[in-house]
């Protein structure tokens, strides 16, 4: 073997390189976002990478232990002086010796992803499970012997009506010295959840201590992980952050990760370790950003989909990969955070995980239900949490239904020829002139459109690097509006569309958006394969919504709420043109932002909200798309843009879609072309 296949995650870029090629060189040639400022001399450490070994069916790779050159003296010197996380290599030093999977961690990316799960402003009724109490404790008395913990418990009962307390060995070890330092006056952090049982001492300080008392709301998604550091006295978010879920290197979507666990002994433990490490790193990051003491974090609330739920808990997710999609447990969970290796918090911190609704409708959907409260809606509302695995809620005061739909990663820029994660330089908005067919676009990091003066200067540092999820949605919808794409999703030839931007791409065509190859930049286009990937994703989403509507016995919804980081950044108009969501008045399509994260914050700041969502989840009716016979019928009809049989009357009030068909045989260049499916 003279060369080897190298696959980089999370970008998904791949190529073959001669043996002995440094990883950094391969990354640069493929346009992988791997930082380096020292010219490959092993000084800056910016090019840190994490190689993956073992079997990766998703990528068609089996990586041998000797796929990279041996650890060398430069790497050892750097680790001795500055430290290097175990398992990491320097991309400038590690040379390719065989087929290999290379993960580029967030801190090694020059254009780091913009994780858009920001905290939404929300008024929250504060009733936290953890509070501070100042108490005066009776001193020991030889005539009335009792332990310090018992006398502290008596003080809490008499002064604060707290009945019954418990403490860990760690608290007991410091209890006596703290009581005496405070001259028998102390402040205690008490955790009293909505569940029956004794209150728990989480921390104790001598004298009067006024905080801060912090909590962490964690939204563990299959693609991104977001965390909001929250003041438990007032609900204010004092720092937020996000990172890519490192499990992406094991598979973009949930089922590929289940498959990885099934095919690789110990694969589930490998993914569990990776995600716990990432959550700890994120907790440290937001704490550092706020300038806070990690010991002040007394509580964490976590929401996630069922596969993430099992992997985070250290449970093999194999049962979720096959009918009847049985969860190990669907109930909410409460436990010390240290039991799940969350070491970046107070050692006594408590973790609460919201209940799951069904085998593929998880605690994140429960958090969305808590945030958006469809059971309190007078009109029929469809709530769509758009992600790699979309979760949908449909309901009103009479009834609430839920399902999930396997949309895949296309909406997030994966499986798209010029696709990328949301990062500076990625096209996020696009408009196509229906007359000239010329595009204009915006990229993340600049407020200017590409045809406005100063755009080149504003984007000089990042360049135009690719197209992210919101960008590809708008691109396909705009292509449909301009007649470049027909109802079936076919891209026309130059003769059919009237623009030379429709370029031949094998037996099909692609639409050219941006070409910077003359200056060493990328060529960004939308291919027929990209259109198909978006059609598959949006058809699955729409089919899930239609199944809920069938179950409810309705043909229309009155209101649509787009939730999730992606849902917050897509245009309702373009989503409707594409046929992602059922037809309804456009002014009734709104964004809820990161509703799952908001639900996590509600549960963090209000113990009563935990009891409320636990009760509500039991009332939600689950519809399993995988076994519904009409799913395929709805899916096929929804593959058209916007739909094969639904006329979308509300959309027709504001948009006129051109009547075009590009499946007429000749492609304008003399070649015959049939209906191509991908």
CORCOR-V848440 format. One record per pair of residues at least 12 apart in sequence whose ideal C-beta (glycine too) atoms are under 10 Angstrom apart, sorted by the first residue. I is the first residue (numbers start at 1). J is the second residue. Records with the same first field share a line. If there is no record, write none. Layout:
# CORCOR-V848440
I = J, J
This chain:
# CORCOR-V848440
1 = 19, 97, 98, 99
2 = 16, 18, 19
3 = 15, 16, 17, 18, 19, 20, 21, 96, 98, 99
4 = 16, 17, 18, 19, 20, 21, 26, 63, 67, 96, 97, 98, 99, 100
5 = 17, 59, 60, 61, 63, 96, 98, 99, 100, 101
6 = 21, 23, 26, 27, 29, 30, 32, 61, 67, 96, 98, 99, 100, 101, 102
7 = 30, 52, 56, 58, 59, 60, 61, 63, 99, 100, 101, 102, 103, 249
8 = 23, 26, 27, 30, 31, 32, 33, 34, 49, 100, 101, 102, 103, 104, 249
9 = 32, 50, 52, 56, 58, 59, 101, 102, 103, 104, 244, 246, 247, 248, 249, 250, 251, 252
10 = 33, 103, 104, 105, 106, 109, 113, 223, 224, 244, 245, 246, 248, 249, 252, 409, 412, 413, 414, 420, 421
11 = 27, 30, 31, 32, 33, 34, 102, 104, 109, 248, 413, 414, 419, 420, 421, 423, 466
12 = 32, 58, 59, 248, 252, 409, 413, 414, 415, 416, 419, 420, 421
13 = 26, 27, 29, 30, 31, 32, 33, 102, 104, 420
14 = 26, 30, 32, 59, 60, 61, 101, 102
15 = 27, 29, 30, 31, 32
16 = 96, 99
17 = 29, 30, 95, 96, 100
18 = 96
19 = 69, 95, 96, 97, 98
20 = 69, 95, 96, 97
21 = 95, 96, 97
22 = 40, 47, 68, 69, 90, 91, 92, 93, 94, 95, 96
23 = 47, 49, 51, 68, 69, 89, 90, 91, 92, 93, 94, 95, 96, 100, 102, 104
24 = 36, 39, 40, 46, 47, 49, 90, 91, 92, 93, 94, 95
25 = 40, 91, 92, 95, 96
26 = 91, 95, 96, 100, 102
27 = 47, 49, 91, 92, 102, 104, 108
28 = 40, 47, 91
31 = 420, 465, 466, 520, 521, 522
32 = 49, 91, 102, 104, 109, 110
33 = 104, 108, 109, 110, 111, 112, 113, 420, 421, 423, 425, 465, 466
34 = 46, 47, 48, 49, 91, 92, 102, 104, 105, 108, 109, 110
35 = 47, 48, 91, 104, 107, 108, 109, 110, 111, 112
36 = 90, 91, 92, 108, 110
37 = 110
38 = 92
39 = 92
40 = 90, 91, 92, 93
41 = 74, 90, 92, 93
42 = 72, 73, 74, 75, 77, 78, 90, 91, 92, 93
43 = 74, 77, 78, 90, 92
44 = 78, 90, 92
45 = 75, 78, 79, 81, 82, 83, 84, 88, 90, 91, 92, 107, 108
46 = 90, 91, 92, 107, 108, 109, 110
47 = 89, 90, 91, 92, 93, 94, 104, 108, 110
48 = 75, 78, 84, 85, 88, 89, 90, 91, 92, 104, 105, 107, 108
49 = 68, 87, 88, 89, 90, 91, 92, 94, 100, 102, 103, 104, 105, 108
50 = 85, 86, 87, 88, 89, 101, 102, 103, 104, 105, 108, 246, 249, 274
51 = 63, 65, 67, 68, 87, 88, 89, 91, 94, 96, 100, 101, 102, 103, 249
52 = 67, 87, 100, 101, 102, 103, 249, 250, 270, 274
53 = 65, 66, 67, 68, 87, 100, 101, 270
54 = 101, 250, 260, 263, 264, 265, 266, 267, 270
55 = 260, 263, 264, 267
56 = 99, 100, 101, 249, 250, 251, 256, 260, 263, 264, 267
57 = 250, 251, 256, 259, 260, 262, 263, 264
58 = 101, 248, 249, 250, 251, 252, 253, 255, 256, 257, 259, 260
59 = 99, 101, 249, 250, 251, 252, 256
60 = 99
61 = 98, 99, 100, 101
62 = 98, 99, 101
63 = 98, 99, 100, 101, 102
64 = 97, 98, 99, 100
65 = 98
66 = 97, 98, 100
67 = 94, 96, 97, 98, 99, 100, 101, 102
68 = 89, 91, 93, 94, 95, 96, 97, 98, 100, 102
69 = 89, 93, 94, 95, 96, 97
70 = 94, 95, 97
71 = 89, 90, 93, 94
72 = 89, 90, 93, 94, 95
73 = 93
74 = 90, 92, 93
75 = 88, 89, 90, 92, 93, 94
76 = 93
78 = 90, 93
85 = 105, 107, 277, 281
87 = 103, 274, 277
88 = 103, 105, 108
89 = 102
90 = 108
91 = 104, 108
101 = 249, 250
102 = 249
103 = 244, 246, 248, 249, 250, 274
104 = 244, 249
105 = 243, 244, 246, 278, 281
106 = 242, 243, 244, 246, 278, 281, 282, 285
107 = 243, 281, 285
109 = 244, 421, 423
110 = 423, 424, 425, 461, 462
111 = 420, 421, 423, 424, 425, 426, 444, 445, 461, 462, 463, 465, 466
112 = 243, 244, 421, 423, 424
113 = 223, 224, 242, 243, 244, 413, 420, 421, 422, 423, 424, 426, 444, 468
114 = 224, 242, 421, 422, 423, 424, 426, 428, 444, 445, 468, 565, 569
115 = 221, 223, 224, 225, 226, 227, 240, 241, 242, 243, 244, 282, 421, 422, 423, 565
116 = 224, 226, 242, 422, 428, 444, 468, 469, 470, 564, 565, 566, 568, 569, 593, 594
117 = 219, 221, 224, 225, 226, 227, 228, 240, 241, 242, 564, 565, 566, 568, 593, 594, 596, 597
118 = 226, 228, 237, 240, 241, 242, 565, 568, 593, 594, 597
119 = 217, 219, 226, 227, 228, 229, 230, 236, 237, 238, 239, 240, 593, 594, 597, 598, 600, 601
120 = 228, 237, 371, 563, 568, 591, 592, 593, 594, 595, 597, 598, 601
121 = 237, 593, 598
122 = 235, 237, 371, 593, 595, 597, 598, 599, 601, 602, 605
123 = 235
124 = 230, 234, 235, 236, 598, 601, 602, 604, 605, 606, 609
125 = 235, 602, 605, 606, 608, 609
126 = 231, 232, 233, 234, 235, 605, 606
127 = 194, 605, 606, 607, 608, 609
128 = 191, 192, 213, 215, 230, 231, 232, 233, 234, 235, 298, 299, 604, 605, 606, 607
129 = 190, 191, 192, 193, 194, 195, 199, 200, 215, 232, 298, 299, 301, 334, 350, 352, 603, 604, 605, 606, 607, 608, 610
130 = 189, 190, 191, 192, 193, 199, 200, 202, 203, 213, 214, 215, 232, 298, 299, 346, 349, 350, 604, 607
131 = 160, 162, 188, 189, 190, 191, 192, 199, 213, 232, 233, 298
132 = 187, 188, 189, 190, 203, 205, 208, 209, 210, 211, 212, 213, 232, 233, 298
133 = 155, 156, 159, 160, 162, 186, 187, 188, 189, 190, 199, 201
134 = 159, 160, 182, 185, 186, 187, 188, 205, 207, 208, 209, 210
135 = 151, 152, 153, 154, 155, 156, 157, 158, 159, 160, 162, 182, 184, 185, 186, 187, 188, 190, 204
136 = 155, 158, 159, 182, 183, 184, 185, 186
137 = 149, 151, 152, 153, 154, 155, 156, 159, 179, 182, 183, 184, 185, 186, 188
138 = 151, 152, 154, 155, 158, 184
139 = 151, 179, 180, 183, 184
140 = 176, 179, 184
147 = 172, 175, 176
148 = 172, 175, 176, 178, 179, 180, 184
149 = 165, 166, 167, 171, 172, 175, 176, 179, 201
150 = 165
151 = 179, 184
152 = 165, 167, 175, 179, 184, 186, 188, 201, 204
153 = 165, 166, 167, 198, 199, 201
155 = 184, 185, 186, 188
156 = 188, 190, 199, 201
160 = 188, 190, 199
162 = 188, 190, 192, 198, 199
163 = 192, 198, 199
164 = 192, 197, 198, 199, 200
165 = 188, 190, 191, 192, 198, 199, 200, 201
166 = 191, 197, 198, 199, 200, 201
167 = 188, 198, 199, 200, 201, 202, 204, 348
168 = 200, 201, 202, 336, 338, 347, 348
170 = 201, 202, 203, 338, 346, 347, 348
171 = 188, 189, 200, 201, 202, 203, 204, 347, 348
172 = 201
174 = 203, 204, 205
175 = 188, 201, 204
177 = 204, 206
178 = 203, 204, 205, 206, 207
179 = 204, 206
180 = 206
181 = 205, 206, 207
182 = 204, 205, 206, 207, 208, 209
183 = 206, 207
184 = 206
185 = 206, 207, 208
186 = 204, 205, 206, 207, 208, 209
187 = 203, 204, 205, 206, 207, 208, 209, 210, 211
188 = 201, 202, 203, 204, 205, 209
189 = 201, 202, 203, 204, 205, 209, 211, 213, 232, 296, 298, 299, 346, 348, 349
190 = 202, 203, 204, 298
191 = 203, 298, 299, 334, 348, 349, 350, 607
192 = 607
193 = 299, 334, 350, 352, 607, 610, 611
194 = 332, 334, 352, 603, 606, 607, 608, 609, 610, 611, 612, 614
195 = 332, 334, 352, 607, 610, 611, 614
197 = 334
200 = 336, 348, 350
201 = 348
202 = 298, 299, 336, 346, 347, 348, 349, 350
203 = 295, 296, 298, 346, 347, 348, 349
204 = 348
210 = 233
211 = 231, 232, 233, 296
212 = 231, 232, 233, 234, 238, 290, 292, 293, 296, 297
213 = 230, 231, 232, 233, 296, 297, 298, 299, 346
214 = 229, 230, 231, 232, 233, 238, 239, 286, 287, 290, 292, 293, 294, 295, 296, 297, 298, 299, 300, 345, 346, 349, 604
215 = 228, 229, 230, 231, 232, 235, 296, 297, 298, 299, 300, 301, 345, 349, 350, 352, 600, 601, 603, 604, 605
216 = 228, 229, 230, 239, 279, 282, 283, 286, 287, 294, 297, 298, 299, 300, 301, 302, 337, 342, 344, 345, 349, 351, 600, 601, 604
217 = 229, 230, 237, 240, 299, 300, 301, 302, 303, 367, 594, 596, 597, 598, 599, 600, 601, 602, 603, 604, 605
218 = 279, 282, 283, 300, 301, 302, 303, 304, 312, 342, 351, 353, 597, 600, 604
219 = 242, 301, 302, 303, 304, 363, 364, 367, 564, 565, 594, 595, 596, 597, 598, 599, 600, 601
220 = 245, 247, 275, 278, 279, 282, 302, 303, 304, 305, 308, 309, 311, 312, 353, 362, 363, 364, 596, 600
221 = 242, 244, 245, 303, 304, 305, 308, 364, 385, 387, 388, 389, 412, 564, 565, 566, 594, 596, 597
222 = 245, 247, 248, 251, 252, 253, 254, 257, 304, 305, 307, 308, 311, 364, 387, 388, 389, 409, 412
223 = 244, 245, 247, 248, 252, 253, 387, 388, 389, 409, 411, 412, 413, 414, 421, 469, 565, 566
224 = 242, 243, 244, 245, 248, 387, 388, 412, 421, 422, 564, 565, 566
225 = 241, 242, 243, 244, 245, 246, 247, 275, 278, 279, 281, 282, 302, 304, 308
226 = 240, 241, 242, 243, 282, 286, 565, 594, 596, 597, 600
227 = 239, 240, 241, 242, 243, 279, 282, 283, 285, 286, 287, 300, 302, 597, 600
228 = 240, 241, 242, 286, 301, 594, 597, 598, 600, 601, 604
229 = 241, 282, 283, 285, 286, 287, 289, 290, 292, 296, 297
230 = 286, 297, 299, 301, 600, 601, 604, 605
231 = 290, 292, 296, 605
232 = 296, 297, 298, 299, 604, 605
233 = 605
234 = 605
235 = 601, 602, 604, 605, 606
236 = 605
237 = 286, 290, 597, 601
238 = 286, 287, 289, 290, 291, 292
239 = 285, 286, 287, 288, 289, 290, 291, 292
240 = 282, 286, 289, 290, 594, 597
241 = 281, 282, 283, 284, 285, 286, 287, 288, 289, 290
242 = 282, 285, 286, 565, 594, 597
243 = 278, 279, 281, 282, 285
244 = 278, 421
245 = 257, 271, 274, 275, 278, 279, 304, 308, 388
246 = 271, 273, 274, 275, 277, 278, 281
247 = 260, 270, 271, 272, 274, 275, 278, 307, 308, 311
248 = 274, 388, 409, 414, 421
249 = 271, 274
250 = 264, 267, 268, 270, 271, 274, 311
251 = 271, 409
252 = 388, 408, 409, 410, 412, 414, 415
253 = 307, 388, 389, 406, 407, 408, 409, 414, 415
254 = 305, 306, 307, 308, 311, 317, 320, 321, 360, 362, 388, 389, 404, 406, 408
255 = 307, 317, 320, 321, 360, 389, 406, 408
256 = 321, 408, 409
257 = 271, 307, 308, 311, 317, 320, 321
258 = 271, 307, 310, 311, 316, 317, 318, 319, 320, 321, 322
259 = 318, 321
260 = 317
261 = 307, 310, 311, 316, 317, 318, 320, 321
262 = 316, 317, 318, 321, 322
267 = 311, 316
268 = 310, 311, 314, 315, 316, 317, 318
269 = 311, 314, 316
270 = 311
271 = 307, 308, 310, 311, 312, 314, 317
272 = 310, 311, 312, 313, 314, 315, 316, 317, 340, 341
273 = 311, 314, 341
274 = 311
275 = 304, 308, 311, 312
276 = 311, 312, 314, 340, 341, 342, 343
277 = 341
279 = 300, 302, 312, 337, 340, 341, 342, 344
280 = 341, 342, 343, 344, 345
281 = 344
282 = 344
283 = 297, 300, 337, 342, 343, 344, 345, 349
284 = 343, 344, 345
285 = 344
286 = 344
287 = 344, 345
293 = 346
294 = 343, 344, 345, 346, 347, 349
295 = 345, 346, 347, 348, 349
296 = 345, 346, 349
297 = 337, 342, 344, 345, 346, 349
298 = 337, 345, 346, 348, 349, 350
299 = 337, 345, 346, 349, 350, 351, 352, 603, 604, 605, 607
300 = 337, 340, 342, 344, 345, 346, 349, 350, 351, 352, 353, 600, 604
301 = 334, 350, 351, 352, 353, 354, 363, 367, 599, 600, 601, 602, 603, 604, 605, 609, 610
302 = 333, 337, 340, 342, 351, 352, 353, 354, 363, 364, 367, 600, 603, 604
303 = 352, 353, 354, 356, 362, 363, 364, 365, 366, 367, 368, 370, 596, 597, 599, 600, 601, 603
304 = 353, 354, 356, 362, 363, 364, 367, 596, 600
305 = 320, 356, 360, 361, 362, 363, 364, 365, 385, 387, 388, 389, 391, 404, 596
306 = 319, 320, 325, 327, 328, 330, 356, 357, 358, 359, 360, 361, 362, 363, 364, 365, 389, 404
307 = 320, 321, 359, 360, 362, 389
308 = 362, 363, 364, 389
309 = 327, 328, 329, 330, 333, 353, 354, 355, 356, 362, 363, 364
310 = 327, 328, 329, 356, 362
312 = 340, 341, 342, 353
313 = 328, 329, 333, 335, 339, 340, 353
314 = 339, 340, 341
315 = 327, 328, 329
316 = 328
319 = 359
320 = 359, 360, 362
321 = 359
322 = 359, 626
323 = 359, 624, 626, 627
324 = 359, 624, 626, 627
325 = 358, 359, 360, 361, 404, 624, 626, 627
326 = 359
327 = 355, 356, 357, 358, 359, 360, 362
328 = 356
329 = 353, 355, 356
330 = 355, 356, 357, 358, 359, 361, 362, 363, 366, 617, 618
331 = 353, 354, 355, 356, 614, 617, 618
332 = 352, 353, 354, 355, 356, 363, 366, 603, 610, 611, 613, 614, 617
333 = 351, 352, 353, 354, 355, 356, 363
334 = 350, 351, 352, 353, 610
335 = 350, 351, 352, 353
336 = 348, 349, 350, 351
337 = 349, 350, 351, 352
338 = 350, 351
339 = 351
340 = 353
352 = 600, 603, 604, 607, 610
353 = 366, 600, 603
354 = 366, 367, 369, 370, 596, 599, 600, 602, 603, 609, 610, 613, 614, 617
355 = 367, 610, 613, 614, 615, 616, 617, 618
356 = 617
357 = 369, 391, 393, 400, 402, 403, 404, 616, 617, 618, 620, 621, 622
358 = 391, 402, 403, 404, 617, 620, 621, 622, 623, 624
359 = 404, 622, 624, 626
360 = 389, 391, 402, 403, 404, 405, 406, 622, 624, 625, 626
361 = 385, 389, 391, 392, 393, 402, 403, 404, 617, 620, 622, 623, 624, 625
362 = 389, 391, 404, 596
363 = 596, 599, 600, 603, 613, 617
364 = 385, 387, 389, 391, 563, 564, 595, 596, 597, 599, 600
365 = 383, 385, 389, 390, 391, 392, 393, 402, 403, 404, 563, 595, 596, 599, 617, 620, 622
366 = 391, 393, 402, 596, 599, 600, 603, 613, 614, 616, 617, 620
367 = 385, 563, 594, 595, 596, 597, 598, 599, 600, 601, 602, 603, 613
368 = 383, 384, 385, 391, 392, 393, 402, 561, 563, 564, 592, 594, 595, 596, 597, 598, 599
369 = 383, 385, 391, 393, 395, 400, 402, 595, 596, 599, 612, 613, 616, 617, 620
370 = 595, 596, 598, 599, 600, 601, 602, 603, 606, 609, 610, 612, 613, 614, 616, 617
371 = 383, 561, 563, 592, 593, 594, 595, 596, 597, 598, 599, 600, 601, 602, 603, 609, 613
372 = 385, 393, 395, 561, 563, 592, 595, 598, 599
373 = 395, 400, 599, 612, 613, 616
374 = 393, 394, 395, 396, 397, 399, 400, 401, 402, 559, 561, 616, 620
375 = 393, 395, 396, 397, 398, 399, 400, 612, 616, 619, 620
376 = 395, 396, 397
377 = 395, 396, 397, 398, 400, 558, 559, 561
378 = 396, 397, 558, 559
379 = 396, 397, 557, 558, 559, 588
380 = 394, 395, 396, 397, 398, 399, 549, 552, 554, 556, 557, 558, 559, 584
381 = 393, 394, 395, 396, 400, 557, 558, 559, 560, 561, 584, 588, 590
382 = 394, 395, 401, 545, 548, 549, 552, 557, 558, 559, 560, 561, 562, 581, 582, 584, 589
383 = 395, 400, 402, 559, 560, 561, 562, 563, 567, 592, 595
384 = 405, 407, 541, 542, 544, 545, 560, 561, 562, 563, 564, 567, 575, 580, 581, 582, 589, 592
385 = 404, 561, 562, 563, 564, 565, 566, 567, 592, 594, 595, 596
386 = 405, 407, 411, 412, 469, 473, 537, 541, 562, 563, 564, 565, 566, 567, 568, 569, 570, 575, 580, 581
387 = 404, 407, 409, 411, 412, 469, 563, 564, 565, 566, 567, 596
388 = 406, 407, 408, 409, 410, 411, 412, 414, 537, 566
389 = 404, 405, 406, 407, 408, 409, 540
390 = 403, 404, 405, 406, 407, 408, 411, 537, 538, 540, 541, 544, 545, 563, 564, 566, 567, 580
391 = 403, 404, 405, 544, 563, 564, 596
392 = 404, 405, 541, 544, 545, 547, 548, 563, 581, 623, 625
393 = 548, 561, 563, 595, 620
394 = 544, 545, 547, 548, 549, 551, 552, 554, 557, 560, 582, 621, 623
395 = 548, 552, 619, 620, 621
396 = 552, 558, 559
398 = 552
399 = 551, 552, 619, 620, 621
400 = 548, 552, 616, 617, 619, 620, 621
401 = 547, 548, 549, 550, 551, 552, 620, 621, 622, 623
402 = 544, 548, 617, 620, 621, 622, 623
403 = 543, 544, 545, 547, 548, 551, 621, 622, 623, 624, 625, 626, 628, 631
404 = 540, 544, 622, 623, 624, 625, 626
405 = 537, 539, 540, 541, 542, 543, 544, 545, 547, 548, 625, 626, 631, 635
406 = 536, 537, 540, 541, 544, 625, 626
407 = 534, 536, 537, 538, 539, 540, 541, 542, 544, 566, 580
408 = 533, 534, 536, 537, 540
409 = 421, 469, 533, 537
410 = 469, 472, 473, 530, 532, 533, 534, 535, 536, 537, 538, 540
411 = 468, 469, 470, 472, 473, 533, 534, 537, 538, 541, 564, 566, 567, 570, 580
412 = 468, 469, 470, 472, 537, 565, 566
413 = 426, 427, 466, 467, 468, 469, 470, 471, 472, 566
414 = 469, 533
415 = 529, 530, 532, 533, 534, 536, 537
416 = 466, 467, 468, 469, 471, 472, 475, 526, 527, 529, 530, 531, 533, 534
417 = 466, 467, 472, 505, 510, 523, 524, 525, 526, 527, 528, 529, 530, 533
418 = 464, 465, 466, 467, 471, 472, 475, 510, 513, 514, 522, 523, 524, 525, 526, 527, 530
419 = 466, 467, 468, 469, 471, 472, 524, 526, 530, 533
420 = 465, 466, 467, 468, 469, 471, 522, 524
421 = 466, 468, 469
422 = 444, 468, 469, 470, 471, 565, 566, 569
423 = 443, 444, 445, 462, 465, 466, 468
424 = 443, 444, 445, 446, 459, 461, 462, 463, 465
425 = 443, 444, 445, 446, 459, 461, 462, 463, 464, 465, 466, 468, 521, 522
426 = 442, 443, 444, 445, 462, 464, 465, 466, 467, 468, 469, 470, 471, 524
427 = 439, 441, 442, 443, 444, 450, 464, 465, 466, 467, 468, 470, 471, 472, 474, 475, 513, 514, 524
428 = 441, 442, 443, 444, 445, 446, 467, 468, 469, 470, 471, 472, 473, 474, 569, 570
429 = 441, 442, 443, 444, 449, 450, 470, 471, 474, 475, 478, 569, 571, 574
430 = 442, 449, 450, 467, 470, 471, 472, 473, 474, 475, 476, 477, 478, 479, 513, 514, 526, 574
431 = 449, 450, 451, 474, 475, 478, 481, 482, 574
432 = 474, 475, 477, 478, 479, 480, 481, 482, 483, 484, 499, 501, 511, 513
433 = 478, 482, 499
434 = 478, 481, 482, 483, 484, 656, 658
435 = 482, 498
436 = 482, 498, 499, 501
437 = 478, 479, 482, 483, 484, 494, 497, 498, 499, 500, 501, 502, 511
438 = 451, 482, 499, 501
439 = 451, 475, 478, 479, 482, 484, 499, 501, 511, 512, 513, 514, 524, 526
440 = 452, 455, 513
441 = 455, 464, 467, 471, 474, 475, 478, 513, 514, 524
442 = 455, 459, 471, 474
443 = 455, 458, 459, 462, 463, 464, 465, 466, 467, 468, 471, 514
444 = 459, 462, 465, 468, 470, 471, 569
445 = 458, 459, 461, 462
446 = 458, 459, 461, 462, 464
450 = 464, 513, 514
463 = 516, 519, 520, 521, 522
464 = 513, 514, 515, 516, 521, 522, 524
465 = 514, 516, 521, 522, 524
466 = 514, 522, 524
467 = 513, 514, 522, 524, 525, 526, 530
468 = 566, 569
469 = 534, 537, 565, 566, 569, 570
470 = 565, 566, 567, 568, 569, 570, 571, 574, 575
471 = 513, 524, 526, 569, 570
472 = 526, 530, 531, 533, 534, 537, 570
473 = 534, 537, 538, 566, 569, 570, 571, 574, 575, 577, 578, 580
474 = 570, 571, 573, 574, 575, 577, 578
475 = 511, 513, 524, 525, 526, 530, 531, 534, 574
476 = 489, 491, 511, 526, 530, 531, 533, 534, 535, 538, 574, 577, 578, 641
477 = 534, 570, 571, 573, 574, 575, 576, 577, 578, 579, 580, 641, 642, 655, 657
478 = 511, 526, 571, 574, 577, 578
479 = 491, 492, 497, 502, 511, 513, 526, 531, 577, 641
480 = 531, 574, 577, 578, 579, 641, 642, 655, 657, 658, 660
481 = 573, 574, 577, 655, 656, 657, 658
482 = 497, 498, 499, 511, 658, 660
483 = 496, 497, 498, 499, 657, 658, 659, 660, 662
484 = 496, 497, 498, 499, 501, 502, 509, 511, 526, 658, 660, 662
485 = 497, 502, 509, 511, 526, 528, 531, 535, 641, 658, 660, 662
486 = 640, 641, 657, 658, 659, 660, 661, 662, 663, 664
487 = 579, 639, 640, 641, 642, 643, 644, 657, 658, 659, 660, 661, 662, 663
488 = 531, 535, 639, 640, 641, 644, 661, 662, 663, 675
489 = 528, 531, 532, 534, 535, 639, 640, 641, 662, 675, 676, 677
490 = 508, 509, 528, 531, 641, 660, 661, 662, 663, 664, 673, 675, 676
491 = 503, 505, 508, 509, 510, 511, 525, 526, 527, 528, 530, 531, 662, 676
492 = 509, 511, 660, 661, 662, 663, 664, 667, 668
493 = 508, 509, 662, 664, 666, 667, 668, 669, 671, 673
494 = 509, 667, 668, 669
495 = 666, 667, 668, 669, 670
496 = 509, 660, 661, 662, 663, 664, 666, 667, 668
497 = 509, 511, 660, 662, 668
499 = 511, 512
500 = 512
501 = 513, 515, 525
502 = 525, 662, 667, 668
503 = 515, 523, 525, 527
504 = 667, 668, 669, 671
505 = 525, 527, 528, 529
506 = 527, 528, 529, 676
507 = 528, 667, 671, 672, 673, 674, 676
508 = 527, 528, 529, 531, 532, 662, 667, 673, 676, 678
509 = 525, 526, 527, 528, 662, 667, 668, 669, 673, 676
510 = 523, 525, 526, 527, 528, 529, 530, 531
511 = 525, 526, 527, 528, 530, 531
512 = 524, 525, 526
513 = 525, 526
527 = 678
528 = 676, 677, 678
529 = 676, 677, 678
531 = 641, 678
532 = 639, 676, 677, 678
533 = 678
534 = 578, 580, 641
535 = 578, 579, 638, 639, 640, 641, 677, 678
536 = 635, 638, 639, 678
537 = 578, 580
538 = 575, 578, 579, 580, 581, 638, 639, 641, 642, 643
539 = 579, 580, 634, 635, 636, 637, 638, 639, 640, 641, 643
540 = 580, 625, 631, 634, 635, 638, 639
541 = 575, 578, 579, 580, 581, 635, 638
542 = 578, 579, 580, 581, 582, 634, 635, 637, 638, 639, 642, 643, 646
543 = 625, 628, 630, 631, 632, 633, 634, 635, 636, 637, 638, 639
544 = 623, 625, 628, 631, 634, 635, 638
545 = 557, 560, 580, 581, 582, 634, 638
546 = 582, 628, 630, 631, 633, 634, 635, 637, 638, 643, 646
547 = 623, 624, 625, 628, 630, 631, 634, 635
548 = 582, 621, 623, 625
549 = 582, 634
550 = 623, 628, 630, 631, 634
551 = 621, 623, 628
552 = 621, 623
554 = 582
555 = 582, 583, 646
556 = 582, 583, 584, 646, 649, 650
557 = 581, 582, 583, 584, 588
558 = 584, 585, 588
559 = 584, 585, 587, 588, 589, 590
560 = 572, 575, 576, 580, 581, 582, 583, 584, 585, 586, 588, 589, 590, 591
561 = 581, 588, 589, 590, 591, 592, 595
562 = 575, 580, 581, 589, 590, 591, 592, 593, 595
563 = 590, 591, 592, 593, 594, 595, 596, 597, 598, 599
564 = 591, 592, 593, 594, 595, 596, 597
565 = 593, 594, 596, 597
566 = 594
567 = 580, 581, 590, 591, 592, 593, 594, 595
568 = 591, 592, 593, 594, 595
569 = 591, 593
570 = 591
571 = 586, 589, 591
572 = 584, 586, 587, 588, 589, 590, 591
573 = 586, 589, 651, 654, 655
574 = 655
575 = 589, 642
576 = 589, 642, 648, 650, 651, 654, 655
577 = 641, 642, 648, 651, 654, 655, 657
578 = 641, 642, 643
579 = 637, 638, 639, 640, 641, 642, 643, 644, 646, 648, 651
580 = 638, 642
581 = 642
582 = 638, 643, 646, 648, 650
583 = 642, 643, 646, 647, 648, 649, 650, 651, 652
584 = 648, 649, 650, 651
585 = 650, 651, 653, 654
586 = 650, 651, 653, 654, 655
587 = 650, 654
588 = 650
589 = 650
599 = 613
639 = 677
641 = 657
642 = 655, 657
662 = 675
663 = 675, 676
